[in-house]
Amino acid sequence: MSAVEGPQSPVAASAHALSLELLLQNLPGVVYRCLVDADWTMEFISAGVEKLTGYPPSAFLARPGVNFATLIHPDDRAAAERGVALALQQGRSFQLTYRIRCADGSLKWVYEHGAAPPEGGGRIIEGFIFDYTQLRNANMLVYEQASFLQQARDAIIAMEMNSRITYWNSGAERLYGWSASEARGKKFCELLCENLPAYHAAYETTLTNGEWSGELSHLRRDGVCIETDTRWTLMAADRESGAPQKILVISTDISERKHNEAKIFHLAFFDPLTDLPNRASLLDHLRRALLGSARTRKCGALMFCDLDNFKYLNDSQGHAAGDMLLQAVARRMEHCVREADMVARLGGDEFVILIQPVEDTREGAASQAETVAAKVVAAMAAPFQLAEMMYSVSVSVGVTTMCGTVDTVESTLRQADAAMYQAKACGRNTYRFHDPAVQAAWSARAELENGLRRALRDEEFVLHYQPQLDRSSRVIGAEALLRWRLPNGKLLYPSEFIQALEESGLIIDIGRWVLRTACAELARWQRWPDTAGLTLSVNVSASQFTEPDFVPMLQQIFEETGVQPSSLKLELTESLVVSDFTHTAHTMATLKQRGISFSLDDFGTGYSSLAYLRKLPLDQLKIDHSFMRDVLTDQNDASIVRSIIALGDSLGLQVIAEGVETPGQRQFLSDAGCFIYQGFLYQHALSAEHFTQYARMVH
């Protein structure tokens, strides 16, 4: 029998035992055999137990010795015993993890794998135990980190370089609607990306720079597009674990934020009534258009569109009807322009159209703008359906061409505005292009209005007084006449600024100043015996006389100045009497009770009805100087003057003529029965001091 086939020799058996012992000593753990009894009595335990527990093998083999079961943590012991008992009962191996208390008092996690060998008859257990602490802690860390990723609100996704998804957390499930099992293996770009060029740009940047961040539009499972704030990070390959290179994607849903930002932007740059761009938006687009025009040398146009008589609709039908009209007008205007052009609403009934600078010349831009302007005027011609009412409106359009090399935002707006006013001056319901001459006139007008405001603030206005005389050439009163003394000393007359006062609304404030100043001067006259009997006529504009507080304002002036109202005469125009007879008559009657008298100024130039004259509490008719100029040479003027004098006499009204400049004119008036005169034949308008001297001299 050979050595191989026959039984082992003692030498071979000894060598085998030494080899086995050496193997057991070098195992990173403990090999054991124990009895299945109350103390789990150890029959064999390898040397590794000392490194694991701090106790030598002899401590477990001694009788009595250390019971390994007593090292198991009390909280884990019962579970370990149940696990072994169940495995033995079922005739299978067992695997356990539990904590042990070492000789130095420290705790370790161990893993035990064991079974009852067949030849032991269920009375012996053999097994293997090793230190599981480090591996368990590593696993726990992995589990913890995975839990963090799962609980994150953001969508966290890992994809391979070919875009296939390998990780998909709960945040991604919530955000996109696919479960992790459904998403894994799918391509990121095909599953989520609405904008593939944006995906590829992010991908290339990530490969080049190692990361990318920005906003991407993603598609949810239900087809809804959402906005995300996304960060991509390139993860290096792990050679030890064999993990390939991947891209980590973290996305936050910013759809609500983007929606709110869009709402804020809309509120800031769009008109809430018509949903058109507002003034701020227009100014921004106009600025950009001019900058682009300066680069390209192209020309465009700007159009101011103002609805004619819009205020009447608001006043007669209410603001709801006015709002409906503005909305309808906005829609019609939008249909008059190209897609690249812009319709905006500045406010009220003011709309603006910006024609983008794409033409090579101003002439080409003007031609395009004229086409649009004609469309706008024509579009407004058809009546508008406002609820149950049909309403017609027209529009005045001002057009100016623009080029960024010359024009500015301010100059373009100013020119279009001036052109619009020119369209209104030409009868409305039309369009006009900017005219430099008209612009100069408007600039002068604006400068005049500013000067008038300054004059009121800096007390540059003065009153002069033109004497009024009777048939004996005695001064019986005066008319207060407004003058504007400029800072350079030049004196301006009302004909040079009264229209600007009326149209700017400053006539109300100036009129109040005139009445206060005139009453203060009249009060001074009343304090001296030789001037106490004089009357003072003051012109009152229609807009001032119809002010609701006109009567209280006058009463306050009387109280402040101490003047006796019986010497005050208010001169009213025929236009005021005709336009609002009822209100005028009521106000006149109220003031008449306070002793004030009234003169109808410029009589004969308007359309006075004799019935009005009879019903109003008038005291005097004033013949306009325009009739007096040719009264001696023009038979028609002579007849009109005689008729006015006769009418005044028949109505019991005093008649005064202004503009009397020659003795012949005075004689004509005297022969016709008019005996009160005012004009250069006697005296120009004088300062307060000089008038008082003159009145005393000819009294």
Residue pairs with C-beta under 8 A, 6 or more apart in sequence:
3 9
3 12
8 16
24 31
24 46
24 47
24 48
25 46
25 47
25 48
27 46
27 48
27 128
28 48
28 130
28 131
29 48
29 52
29 128
29 129
29 130
29 131
30 45
30 46
30 48
30 49
30 52
30 128
30 129
30 130
31 44
31 45
31 46
31 48
31 126
31 127
31 128
32 42
32 44
32 45
32 46
32 49
32 68
32 126
32 127
32 128
32 129
33 42
33 43
33 44
33 45
33 124
33 125
33 126
34 40
34 41
34 42
34 43
34 45
34 68
34 124
34 125
35 41
35 43
35 123
35 124
35 125
36 88
36 116
36 122
36 123
36 124
36 125
39 67
39 69
40 67
40 68
40 69
40 125
42 60
42 61
42 65
42 68
43 61
43 124
44 61
45 57
45 60
45 61
45 68
46 57
47 57
49 55
49 56
49 57
49 60
49 129
50 56
50 57
52 100
52 102
52 108
52 110
52 129
52 130
52 131
53 71
53 100
53 102
53 103
54 102
54 103
54 104
55 66
55 103
58 65
59 65
59 66
60 66
60 68
69 77
69 80
69 81
71 100
71 101
71 102
72 80
72 98
72 99
72 100
73 98
73 99
73 100
73 101
73 107
75 99
76 98
76 99
77 98
79 98
80 96
80 98
80 112
83 94
83 96
84 94
84 96
84 114
84 125
86 94
87 93
87 94
87 114
87 115
88 116
88 122
88 125
91 116
92 115
93 113
93 114
93 115
94 112
94 113
94 114
94 115
95 111
95 112
95 113
96 111
96 112
97 109
97 110
97 111
97 112
97 132
97 136
98 109
98 110
98 112
99 107
99 108
99 109
99 110
100 107
100 108
100 110
101 107
102 108
108 131
108 132
108 133
109 131
109 132
109 133
109 136
110 129
110 130
110 131
110 132
110 133
111 129
111 130
111 132
112 127
112 128
112 129
113 127
113 128
114 125
114 126
114 127
114 128
115 125
115 126
115 127
116 122
116 123
116 124
116 125
116 126
117 124
117 126
120 126
149 156
149 167
149 169
150 169
150 170
150 171
151 170
152 169
152 170
152 171
153 171
153 252
154 171
154 250
154 251
154 252
155 169
155 171
155 172
155 174
155 175
155 176
155 228
155 249
155 250
155 251
155 252
155 253
156 167
156 169
156 171
156 172
156 248
156 249
156 250
157 165
157 167
157 168
157 169
157 172
157 183
157 188
157 248
157 249
157 250
157 251
158 165
158 166
158 167
158 235
158 246
158 247
158 248
158 249
159 165
159 166
159 188
159 246
159 247
159 249
160 166
160 244
160 245
160 246
160 247
161 244
161 245
161 246
161 247
162 187
163 187
163 188
163 189
163 190
164 185
164 186
164 187
164 188
165 183
165 184
165 185
165 186
165 187
165 188
165 191
166 184
166 246
167 184
168 178
168 179
168 180
168 183
168 184
169 180
170 180
172 178
172 180
172 183
172 251
173 179
173 180
173 183
175 220
175 226
175 228
175 251
175 253
176 183
176 191
176 192
176 218
176 220
176 221
177 220
177 221
177 222
178 186
178 191
178 221
183 191
188 199
188 249
189 196
189 199
191 219
192 218
192 219
193 199
193 216
193 218
193 219
194 217
194 218
194 219
194 225
195 216
195 217
198 216
198 217
199 216
202 212
202 214
202 216
202 230
202 232
203 232
203 247
205 212
205 232
206 212
206 232
206 233
206 234
206 247
207 234
210 233
210 234
211 231
211 232
211 233
211 234
212 231
212 232
213 229
213 230
213 231
213 232
214 229
214 230
215 227
215 228
215 229
215 230
215 254
216 227
216 228
216 230
216 251
217 225
217 226
217 227
217 228
218 225
218 226
218 228
218 251
219 225
219 226
220 226
226 253
226 255
227 253
227 254
227 255
227 258
228 251
228 252
228 253
228 254
229 251
229 252
229 254
230 249
230 250
230 251
230 252
231 249
231 250
231 251
232 247
232 248
232 249
233 247
233 248
233 250
234 245
234 247
235 245
235 246
235 247
235 248
236 245
237 243
237 244
237 245
268 280
269 277
269 278
269 280
269 281
269 284
270 276
270 277
270 278
270 281
271 277
271 278
271 344
271 345
273 323
273 326
273 327
273 345
274 326
274 327
274 329
274 330
274 345
275 330
276 330
276 334
276 343
276 344
276 345
276 351
277 285
277 342
277 343
277 344
277 345
278 344
278 345
278 346
279 344
279 346
279 347
281 344
282 342
282 344
282 346
282 352
282 354
283 409
285 342
285 344
285 354
286 302
286 354
286 409
286 412
286 413
287 409
289 300
289 354
289 356
289 357
289 402
289 404
290 357
290 402
290 404
290 407
290 408
290 409
290 412
291 404
292 298
292 357
292 404
293 299
293 300
293 357
293 402
293 403
293 404
293 405
294 403
294 404
294 405
295 404
296 357
297 360
297 403
297 405
298 357
298 358
298 359
298 360
298 403
299 357
299 359
299 360
299 361
299 362
299 364
299 365
299 401
299 402
299 403
300 354
300 355
300 356
300 357
300 358
300 359
300 365
300 401
300 402
300 403
301 355
301 365
301 366
301 368
301 369
301 399
301 400
301 401
301 402
302 352
302 353
302 354
302 355
302 399
302 400
302 402
302 412
302 413
302 415
302 416
303 352
303 353
303 354
303 355
303 369
303 372
303 373
303 376
303 397
303 398
303 399
303 416
303 431
304 350
304 351
304 352
304 397
304 398
304 416
304 417
304 419
304 420
305 333
305 350
305 351
305 352
305 353
305 376
305 395
305 396
305 397
305 420
306 349
306 350
306 351
306 395
306 396
306 397
306 420
306 424
307 325
307 329
307 349
307 380
307 393
307 394
307 395
308 393
308 394
308 395
308 396
308 424
308 428
308 429
309 393
309 394
310 322
310 325
310 348
310 349
310 393
313 321
313 322
313 325
313 391
313 393
314 321
314 322
317 386
317 389
317 391
321 386
321 387
321 389
321 391
324 384
324 386
324 387
325 384
325 386
325 391
325 393
326 345
326 349
328 384
328 385
328 386
329 351
329 380
329 384
329 393
329 395
330 343
330 345
330 351
332 379
332 380
333 343
333 351
333 353
333 376
333 379
334 343
335 379
336 343
336 353
336 372
336 375
336 376
336 379
337 343
337 353
337 355
337 372
338 356
340 356
340 358
341 353
341 354
341 355
341 356
341 372
342 353
342 354
342 356
343 351
343 352
343 353
344 351
344 352
344 353
344 354
345 351
345 352
346 352
352 416
353 372
353 376
355 365
355 368
355 369
355 372
357 365
357 402
357 403
357 404
359 365
359 367
359 368
362 401
362 403
365 401
365 402
366 399
366 401
366 433
369 399
369 401
370 399
370 431
370 433
373 397
373 399
373 431
374 431
376 395
376 397
376 431
377 394
377 395
377 397
377 429
377 430
377 431
380 393
380 394
380 395
380 429
381 392
381 394
383 390
383 391
383 392
384 390
384 391
384 392
384 393
394 428
394 429
395 429
396 420
396 421
396 423
396 424
396 428
396 429
396 430
396 431
397 420
397 423
397 430
397 431
397 432
398 416
398 417
398 418
398 419
398 420
398 421
398 422
398 423
398 431
398 432
398 433
398 434
399 416
399 419
399 431
399 432
399 433
399 434
400 412
400 415
400 416
400 419
400 433
400 434
401 433
401 434
402 412
407 415
414 439
415 434
415 439
416 434
418 434
418 438
418 439
418 442
419 432
419 433
419 434
419 435
419 438
420 432
421 442
422 432
422 434
422 435
422 438
423 430
423 431
423 432
426 432
445 500
448 497
448 500
449 500
449 504
449 506
452 484
452 497
452 500
452 501
452 504
452 506
452 510
453 506
454 460
455 461
455 484
456 506
456 509
456 510
456 513
460 484
460 485
460 486
460 487
461 482
461 483
461 484
461 485
461 510
461 513
461 514
462 482
462 483
462 484
462 485
462 687
463 480
463 481
463 482
463 483
463 514
463 517
463 518
463 521
463 688
464 480
464 481
464 483
464 685
464 686
464 687
464 688
464 691
465 478
465 479
465 480
465 481
465 521
465 536
465 685
465 686
465 687
465 688
465 691
466 478
466 479
466 481
466 678
466 683
466 684
466 685
466 686
467 475
467 477
467 478
467 678
467 682
467 683
467 686
467 691
467 694
467 695
467 698
468 475
468 476
468 477
468 478
468 479
468 535
468 537
468 656
468 676
468 677
468 678
469 475
469 476
469 676
469 677
469 678
469 682
469 698
470 476
470 675
470 676
470 677
471 670
471 675
471 676
473 682
473 698
474 698
474 699
475 534
475 694
475 695
475 698
475 699
476 533
476 534
476 535
476 676
477 534
477 535
477 536
477 537
477 567
477 569
478 534
478 535
478 536
478 537
478 691
478 695
479 536
479 537
479 538
479 539
479 571
479 658
479 678
479 685
480 514
480 517
480 518
480 521
480 536
480 537
480 538
480 539
481 494
481 685
482 494
482 498
482 510
482 514
483 491
483 492
483 493
483 494
483 685
484 491
484 492
484 496
484 497
485 491
485 492
486 492
498 507
500 506
501 507
501 510
502 541
502 543
505 543
507 541
507 543
507 544
508 543
508 544
508 547
511 540
511 541
511 544
512 544
512 553
514 538
514 539
515 538
515 540
515 553
515 554
515 557
516 557
516 560
516 561
518 536
518 538
518 568
519 557
519 558
519 561
519 563
519 568
520 561
520 563
521 536
521 688
522 534
522 536
522 561
522 563
522 567
522 568
523 561
523 562
523 563
523 564
525 531
525 532
525 534
525 536
525 567
525 692
526 532
526 563
526 564
526 567
530 695
530 696
530 699
531 692
531 695
531 696
531 699
533 567
534 567
534 695
535 567
535 568
535 569
535 597
536 567
536 568
536 569
537 569
537 570
537 571
537 599
538 568
538 569
538 570
538 571
539 571
539 601
540 570
540 571
540 572
541 573
542 572
542 573
542 575
542 576
542 579
542 580
544 550
545 570
545 572
545 576
545 584
545 587
546 576
546 580
546 583
546 584
546 587
547 553
550 587
551 587
551 590
551 591
554 591
554 594
554 596
555 594
557 563
558 565
558 594
564 595
565 591
565 594
565 595
565 596
566 595
566 596
566 597
568 595
568 596
568 597
569 596
569 597
569 598
569 599
569 619
569 620
570 591
570 596
570 597
570 598
570 599
571 598
571 599
571 600
571 601
571 622
572 584
572 588
572 598
572 599
572 600
572 601
573 600
573 601
573 602
573 606
574 600
574 601
574 602
574 603
574 605
574 606
574 607
574 608
575 606
576 584
577 584
577 600
577 608
577 612
577 616
578 606
578 607
578 608
578 609
578 612
581 612
584 616
585 615
585 616
585 617
588 598
588 616
588 617
589 617
591 598
592 598
592 617
597 619
597 620
598 616
598 617
598 618
598 619
598 620
599 618
599 619
599 620
599 621
599 622
599 656
600 608
600 613
600 616
600 618
600 620
600 621
600 622
601 622
601 624
602 622
602 624
603 621
603 622
603 623
603 624
603 644
604 623
604 624
604 627
604 640
604 644
605 624
605 626
610 647
613 647
613 651
613 653
614 651
618 651
618 653
619 653
619 654
620 648
620 653
620 654
620 655
620 656
621 644
621 647
621 648
621 653
621 654
621 655
621 656
622 655
622 656
622 657
622 658
623 641
623 644
623 645
623 655
623 656
623 657
623 658
623 674
624 658
624 659
625 658
625 659
625 679
626 659
627 637
627 640
627 641
627 644
628 637
628 641
628 657
628 658
628 659
628 660
628 661
628 665
628 679
629 637
629 659
630 637
631 637
631 638
631 641
631 665
631 668
632 638
632 662
632 664
632 665
632 668
638 668
641 657
641 668
641 669
641 672
641 674
642 672
644 655
645 655
645 669
645 672
645 673
645 674
646 673
647 653
648 654
648 655
649 655
649 673
654 676
655 673
655 674
655 676
656 674
656 676
656 677
656 678
657 665
657 669
657 674
657 676
657 677
657 678
657 679
658 678
658 679
659 678
659 679
660 666
660 669
660 677
660 678
660 679
660 680
660 681
660 682
661 679
661 680
661 681
662 681
663 681
665 679
665 681
666 677
666 681
669 675
669 677
683 694
686 694
